[in-house]
Amino acid sequence: DLTDRAPTHRAKIMGVNQAIAGSVWVVGPAVGGWLAEAYGLRNSFVVASAGAAMCSLGFLALPETLRIGATAAASAVSSSTDTKLSWRACARGHVERWWVDITPIIRSSNQQALIALSAVPSLRWSCFSTVVTLYAASTIGAGPMEIGYMFTALALSQAIGMIPGSYLADKLLGAKLVLVIPAGLVSCVSFAATAGASCLEHFVASMAVQGFCAGFTVPAQGAFRAEVTPQAVRGQAMSLERQAGAAISLCGPVCMGLLSDVVGSQASILLTSVLMVGCHIIYLLRAQPVAAAATAAAGPLAKAATAAASTAP
């Protein structure tokens, strides 16, 4: 919502926001690894809990940008109607209304492309948190400090990559394929190279390249999402991306661990890289160019947005 106030600088705003949030990942792994080795694992959890509490308090100062007049009116009408129905009929009605809202988003090729691309970070993280760390521990004897250095290299390079990525993303319209696809594929190749790492320097270099490429593409993805998604259904569309990523983050580590036990860590890393390449191919095939995206704006997704906006009193 906030980036709509300066659409020509949308990618830069998103890049700065992501860079600030990512700065915690730069300091956190290295400091956390040092704390774990110096003062024990338990103290690291105490420090992390205190930091999370401070962030939660900070969110209280954020202004509300959602216009709730139409939403509140619609909820009041819905509640007065639902009280006259049984709980099954009420639940069925809510599901039907949700499906009506969500169907145009699912059928949009641009939203399908964004959902596919949103699975990449979750796939990468699922493999990092299980297979890569275990592989580093068994290959080079990496402990908390070494693993912290690896993730710090990833986060630091990602913050650096957002600077040129956000600048270039504002210069292009549409799916920004010339930014997303090459950088994304380089990131996938670098991730696959982790399977052949034999020393800490190799792991750190591979993580740094992945982070830079991922940071380079994040502003382009965010700007494209804002360009092709009507504001009235933007929350629903983003929820689908988050749900896809959350589902992978939930099941991925367990599946990666089982796969590593069966075929080995190196094969699991390579398979994850192939899946990430597949997500980028889907984005390449489904994301529409500028002209097609403009035509799609008059399609079902825009109609759904119009219907949502028409509930305003």
Backbone torsions as a table, in degrees:
resi	resn	phi	psi	omega
1	ASP	NA	-41.6	-176.0
2	LEU	-68.1	-33.2	-178.1
3	THR	-70.6	-16.8	177.8
4	ASP	-66.4	-18.8	179.2
5	ARG	-74.2	-21.4	178.0
6	ALA	-142.0	70.5	-174.3
7	PRO	-62.3	-27.9	-179.8
8	THR	-72.4	-15.7	178.7
9	HIS	-117.5	24.0	-173.8
10	ARG	-60.5	-47.8	-177.2
11	ALA	-65.6	-36.9	178.9
12	LYS	-64.4	-42.9	179.6
13	ILE	-62.2	-44.8	179.4
14	MET	-65.9	-37.8	179.0
15	GLY	-63.6	-43.4	178.9
16	VAL	-63.7	-42.9	179.6
17	ASN	-60.8	-45.8	180.0
18	GLN	-67.4	-36.0	-179.8
19	ALA	-65.4	-40.7	178.6
20	ILE	-65.1	-44.4	178.0
21	ALA	-64.5	-38.1	-179.4
22	GLY	-72.2	-17.6	-179.9
23	SER	-62.3	-27.6	177.6
24	VAL	-65.4	-35.3	178.2
25	TRP	-70.8	-21.0	177.1
26	VAL	-71.4	-47.1	-175.8
27	VAL	-84.4	-38.9	-171.5
28	GLY	-57.4	-54.1	-177.2
29	PRO	-60.3	-43.2	-178.9
30	ALA	-66.2	-47.1	179.6
31	VAL	-67.0	-40.0	179.1
32	GLY	-63.6	-40.1	177.3
33	GLY	-64.6	-40.0	178.1
34	TRP	-66.2	-42.5	178.5
35	LEU	-63.0	-39.8	-178.2
36	ALA	-64.0	-41.1	-178.8
37	GLU	-77.7	-31.1	-176.2
38	ALA	-86.2	-37.1	-172.3
39	TYR	-125.0	1.9	178.2
40	GLY	99.9	157.6	-176.3
41	LEU	-67.8	-35.0	-173.5
42	ARG	-63.2	-39.7	-179.4
43	ASN	-65.3	-30.7	177.9
44	SER	-62.9	-38.2	178.7
45	PHE	-68.2	-35.1	178.2
46	VAL	-64.7	-45.0	179.4
47	VAL	-63.9	-42.9	180.0
48	ALA	-63.8	-38.5	179.0
49	SER	-64.6	-41.7	178.8
50	ALA	-64.6	-40.3	177.7
51	GLY	-64.0	-41.1	178.3
52	ALA	-63.6	-38.6	178.1
53	ALA	-63.9	-40.4	178.5
54	MET	-64.2	-39.4	177.9
55	CYS	-64.6	-39.4	179.3
56	SER	-62.6	-39.5	177.1
57	LEU	-66.3	-35.6	179.1
58	GLY	-64.2	-31.9	179.7
59	PHE	-65.4	-23.1	179.6
60	LEU	-64.6	-22.7	-178.1
61	ALA	-86.2	-6.0	-179.1
62	LEU	-74.0	137.2	177.2
63	PRO	-75.7	150.8	178.2
64	GLU	-84.5	126.3	-179.0
65	THR	-105.3	-8.5	-179.1
66	LEU	-80.3	129.6	175.5
67	ARG	-84.6	108.4	-169.9
68	ILE	-97.0	5.6	-178.1
69	GLY	-60.3	-50.9	-179.4
70	ALA	-67.7	-39.4	-179.3
71	THR	-64.2	-43.2	179.9
72	ALA	-65.3	-40.7	179.3
73	ALA	-63.7	-43.9	179.8
74	ALA	-65.0	-38.6	179.2
75	SER	-65.9	-37.7	179.8
76	ALA	-65.0	-44.1	178.4
77	VAL	-63.4	-43.4	-179.5
78	SER	-62.9	-41.2	-178.0
79	SER	-66.3	-41.3	-179.4
80	SER	-66.3	-31.2	177.7
81	THR	-76.6	-41.1	-175.6
82	ASP	-66.7	-28.5	-179.2
83	THR	-65.1	-20.5	-179.7
84	LYS	-88.9	-3.3	-176.8
85	LEU	-111.0	162.2	173.6
86	SER	-71.3	164.4	-176.9
87	TRP	-65.5	-31.0	178.5
88	ARG	-69.3	-44.4	178.5
89	ALA	-65.3	-37.1	178.5
90	CYS	-64.4	-46.2	179.0
91	ALA	-63.4	-40.7	179.4
92	ARG	-63.4	-38.5	179.1
93	GLY	-65.8	-41.3	178.2
94	HIS	-63.4	-42.6	179.6
95	VAL	-64.4	-41.2	-180.0
96	GLU	-64.4	-42.2	178.5
97	ARG	-66.2	-38.3	177.4
98	TRP	-64.1	-40.0	-178.6
99	TRP	-67.6	-37.5	176.9
100	VAL	-62.1	-39.8	179.6
101	ASP	-70.3	-38.2	-170.4
102	ILE	-87.3	-23.6	-175.4
103	THR	-59.8	-47.8	178.7
104	PRO	-60.1	-31.8	179.3
105	ILE	-69.3	-43.5	-179.8
106	ILE	-63.1	-35.1	-177.2
107	ARG	-80.7	-11.9	179.4
108	SER	-73.8	126.2	-178.9
109	SER	-65.5	-35.4	178.0
110	ASN	-65.7	-39.7	178.1
111	GLN	-68.2	-35.8	175.5
112	GLN	-62.8	-39.9	178.2
113	ALA	-64.3	-42.4	-179.8
114	LEU	-68.1	-37.2	177.5
115	ILE	-64.2	-42.7	178.6
116	ALA	-61.6	-42.3	-178.5
117	LEU	-70.4	-29.3	179.1
118	SER	-68.9	-15.6	178.6
119	ALA	-77.9	-18.4	-175.8
120	VAL	-62.8	-51.3	179.8
121	PRO	-59.8	-35.8	-179.8
122	SER	-69.5	-39.5	175.8
123	LEU	-62.6	-45.3	-179.7
124	ARG	-62.1	-46.1	-177.6
125	TRP	-66.4	-39.3	179.3
126	SER	-60.0	-40.3	179.6
127	CYS	-75.2	-38.2	177.3
128	PHE	-59.5	-48.0	-171.3
129	SER	-71.0	-15.5	-179.1
130	THR	-121.8	-68.7	-169.5
131	VAL	-71.0	-49.4	-174.5
132	VAL	-64.0	-43.1	180.0
133	THR	-65.0	-41.4	177.9
134	LEU	-67.0	-37.9	178.8
135	TYR	-65.9	-41.2	177.5
136	ALA	-65.1	-38.6	179.7
137	ALA	-66.3	-39.1	-178.4
138	SER	-80.0	-27.2	-175.7
139	THR	-86.7	-48.0	-175.6
140	ILE	-117.8	6.7	-179.4
141	GLY	66.9	35.1	-176.7
142	ALA	-67.6	134.3	175.0
143	GLY	-107.9	-167.2	-179.1
144	PRO	-56.5	-38.1	-178.1
145	MET	-68.8	-44.0	179.9
146	GLU	-65.6	-42.4	177.7
147	ILE	-65.1	-36.3	175.2
148	GLY	-61.5	-41.2	176.9
149	TYR	-61.1	-39.9	179.9
150	MET	-61.4	-47.3	-178.3
151	PHE	-72.9	-28.5	174.4
152	THR	-66.3	-41.0	176.4
153	ALA	-61.5	-39.6	178.0
154	LEU	-62.7	-48.5	-175.9
155	ALA	-70.7	-40.6	-179.3
156	LEU	-64.3	-45.4	179.0
157	SER	-67.1	-31.1	177.5
158	GLN	-66.6	-41.4	177.4
159	ALA	-64.0	-37.6	177.9
160	ILE	-68.1	-40.7	-179.2
161	GLY	-64.9	-25.3	-180.0
162	MET	-68.7	-24.2	-177.8
163	ILE	-65.7	-58.3	176.7
164	PRO	-69.3	-30.4	-179.1
165	GLY	-64.8	-41.9	180.0
166	SER	-69.9	-36.0	178.8
167	TYR	-64.9	-46.5	-178.5
168	LEU	-71.5	-32.7	-178.8
169	ALA	-64.4	-32.7	177.9
170	ASP	-72.6	-14.4	-180.0
171	LYS	-88.4	-10.8	-176.0
172	LEU	-120.6	153.0	176.2
173	LEU	-111.6	167.2	174.9
174	GLY	76.7	-148.6	-172.5
175	ALA	-73.8	-13.1	178.6
176	LYS	55.1	45.2	-175.8
177	LEU	-62.3	-32.8	-178.0
178	VAL	-67.3	-17.7	175.9
179	LEU	-96.1	-46.1	-171.0
180	VAL	-73.0	-47.1	-172.0
181	ILE	-69.5	-53.3	-179.8
182	PRO	-59.5	-47.4	-179.1
183	ALA	-64.9	-38.6	179.2
184	GLY	-64.7	-40.9	179.8
185	LEU	-68.7	-37.8	175.6
186	VAL	-61.7	-40.0	177.4
187	SER	-62.2	-41.1	179.1
188	CYS	-64.3	-42.0	178.7
189	VAL	-64.5	-41.4	178.1
190	SER	-64.2	-38.0	176.5
191	PHE	-62.8	-42.9	178.5
192	ALA	-63.2	-32.8	179.7
193	ALA	-65.2	-19.8	177.2
194	THR	-60.2	-28.5	-179.3
195	ALA	-65.9	-21.3	179.2
196	GLY	-103.5	7.8	-178.1
197	ALA	-68.5	140.3	-178.2
198	SER	-127.6	-1.3	177.2
199	CYS	-150.4	168.5	-176.9
200	LEU	-61.7	-36.9	-179.4
201	GLU	-62.2	-38.6	178.5
202	HIS	-64.4	-44.5	179.1
203	PHE	-62.1	-46.0	-178.0
204	VAL	-63.7	-42.8	179.9
205	ALA	-63.4	-42.8	179.0
206	SER	-63.5	-42.7	178.9
207	MET	-65.8	-36.1	-179.0
208	ALA	-66.6	-42.7	178.9
209	VAL	-64.7	-42.7	177.8
210	GLN	-60.4	-44.9	-179.0
211	GLY	-63.6	-42.7	-179.5
212	PHE	-63.1	-45.7	-179.3
213	CYS	-65.9	-40.2	178.8
214	ALA	-65.5	-43.4	177.2
215	GLY	-64.9	-31.9	179.4
216	PHE	-64.6	-33.7	-175.4
217	THR	-92.6	-20.8	-174.8
218	VAL	-58.8	-46.8	178.9
219	PRO	-62.1	-36.5	179.1
220	ALA	-64.3	-41.7	178.5
221	GLN	-63.6	-45.2	-178.8
222	GLY	-64.6	-40.9	179.4
223	ALA	-66.5	-41.4	178.7
224	PHE	-64.1	-40.0	177.8
225	ARG	-59.8	-44.3	-179.2
226	ALA	-69.6	-31.7	-178.6
227	GLU	-70.9	-38.2	-171.5
228	VAL	-100.1	-5.2	-177.4
229	THR	-109.1	117.2	176.5
230	PRO	-59.0	145.3	-174.5
231	GLN	-60.3	-34.4	-175.6
232	ALA	-67.5	-22.3	-179.7
233	VAL	-119.4	13.8	-175.8
234	ARG	-65.0	-38.1	178.9
235	GLY	-64.2	-42.8	177.9
236	GLN	-62.7	-42.9	-178.6
237	ALA	-64.6	-44.2	179.9
238	MET	-66.7	-30.9	179.5
239	SER	-65.4	-35.0	177.9
240	LEU	-64.4	-41.6	177.6
241	GLU	-62.8	-44.7	-179.8
242	ARG	-64.8	-38.6	179.8
243	GLN	-64.9	-40.3	177.7
244	ALA	-63.2	-45.8	178.8
245	GLY	-65.6	-39.7	-179.5
246	ALA	-66.1	-37.6	178.6
247	ALA	-62.9	-40.8	178.4
248	ILE	-69.2	-40.3	178.9
249	SER	-65.0	-28.6	179.1
250	LEU	-76.5	-47.8	-174.9
251	CYS	-91.0	-26.2	-173.0
252	GLY	-58.6	-52.5	-178.0
253	PRO	-57.6	-40.5	178.9
254	VAL	-65.0	-46.1	-179.8
255	CYS	-65.0	-39.8	178.8
256	MET	-64.2	-40.6	178.7
257	GLY	-63.3	-44.5	177.6
258	LEU	-64.1	-42.2	179.7
259	LEU	-63.1	-40.3	178.9
260	SER	-63.4	-37.0	177.8
261	ASP	-66.1	-29.9	-175.7
262	VAL	-87.4	-49.3	-172.8
263	VAL	-111.5	-7.3	179.3
264	GLY	101.1	160.8	-176.3
265	SER	-67.7	-42.2	-176.6
266	GLN	-62.7	-43.9	178.9
267	ALA	-65.3	-36.1	178.7
268	SER	-65.5	-40.3	178.3
269	ILE	-64.5	-42.7	-179.7
270	LEU	-66.1	-39.3	178.8
271	LEU	-65.2	-41.2	177.3
272	THR	-61.5	-39.4	177.4
273	SER	-62.4	-40.2	178.1
274	VAL	-63.7	-41.4	177.9
275	LEU	-63.1	-38.4	177.9
276	MET	-65.6	-39.8	175.7
277	VAL	-61.6	-40.9	178.2
278	GLY	-60.6	-38.3	177.6
279	CYS	-63.5	-39.6	178.6
280	HIS	-68.8	-34.7	177.2
281	ILE	-64.9	-41.1	177.3
282	ILE	-60.9	-43.0	178.1
283	TYR	-62.0	-41.7	179.6
284	LEU	-61.9	-39.6	-175.5
285	LEU	-82.7	-32.1	-172.6
286	ARG	-98.5	-28.8	179.8
287	ALA	-69.7	130.2	-174.0
288	GLN	-91.4	147.8	174.3
289	PRO	-67.0	178.0	-173.0
290	VAL	-58.6	-48.3	-176.9
291	ALA	-63.0	-43.9	-179.7
292	ALA	-67.5	-36.4	178.7
293	ALA	-65.2	-37.6	177.8
294	ALA	-65.6	-38.0	177.2
295	THR	-66.4	-38.9	-179.3
296	ALA	-66.4	-22.1	-179.6
297	ALA	-62.4	-21.9	177.5
298	ALA	-91.8	5.6	-175.4
299	GLY	-89.3	-157.5	-175.1
300	PRO	-60.0	-35.0	-178.1
301	LEU	-64.1	-43.7	178.4
302	ALA	-67.3	-35.0	177.1
303	LYS	-64.8	-39.1	177.5
304	ALA	-64.4	-38.7	177.5
305	ALA	-65.3	-40.0	178.2
306	THR	-63.2	-39.8	178.6
307	ALA	-65.4	-38.5	179.5
308	ALA	-67.9	-39.5	-179.6
309	ALA	-71.5	-25.6	-177.3
310	SER	-71.3	-9.6	177.7
311	THR	-78.7	-5.0	-179.7
312	ALA	-64.6	139.9	-177.7
313	PRO	-70.8	NA	NA
